[in-house]
Amino acid sequence: MAGEAERGPARRGRKRAPYDVFWAAPETRAVWAELPERALEAIADRDAERLELERSRVAPQLREKMTAPVYSAADRFASWERVVCRMEPGWSSEAFYPISAYDNDLDSRDALEELMQALPAELREGVLGRLLARLDARFRTASTPDPERSLRPWVRPTKDKPEAELGEWWKRKPVREPWD
């Protein structure tokens, strides 16, 4: 595996490249590049809260090593864009995508809903709201209603909510299954 080889002796002494949260998410990358400073500050506040939550779930010796949340706002948007791309016609990849990753991505979409409610109205209704609306529209185009909840044996929300309170993404199924 390429990843395994990179961690071997040839990697010693070289600085690791920073993680690119926007990999395969060009629309999210473009929006983030244009966000005004005030918006970035509001997002940074939410990310700081998320970092504290993530730190509270790990051993003390790891806590201080964590400097950024794994599930940042940028990561949530990019993740949603990537799953939508996987579902759209014309997407192809040799990359493995298990069905369990799909419910994780739907959980991320739930977290985006919560994040958007915590942001100032100008972001909810502005550039981030429009980005989310475009991604959701693409998701609806690449999916079909699933009133039978045919994926539920494999794809389940992690939070206990009545079915009526679940986001529409839990009630649809991909036209083109990304795990095939």
Protein Blocks (a to p, Z undefined) as FASTA:
>chain_A
ZZlmmmmmmlgopacddddfkgoilklmmmmmmpcfklmmmmmmmmmmmmmmmmmmpcfk
lmmmpmbdfblfklmmmmmmmmmmmmpghiacfbdcdfklmmmmmmmmmmmmmmmmmpcf
klmmmmmlmmmmmmmmmmmmmpccdfkommlmmmccfbdcdfklpcfklmcccfbackZZ
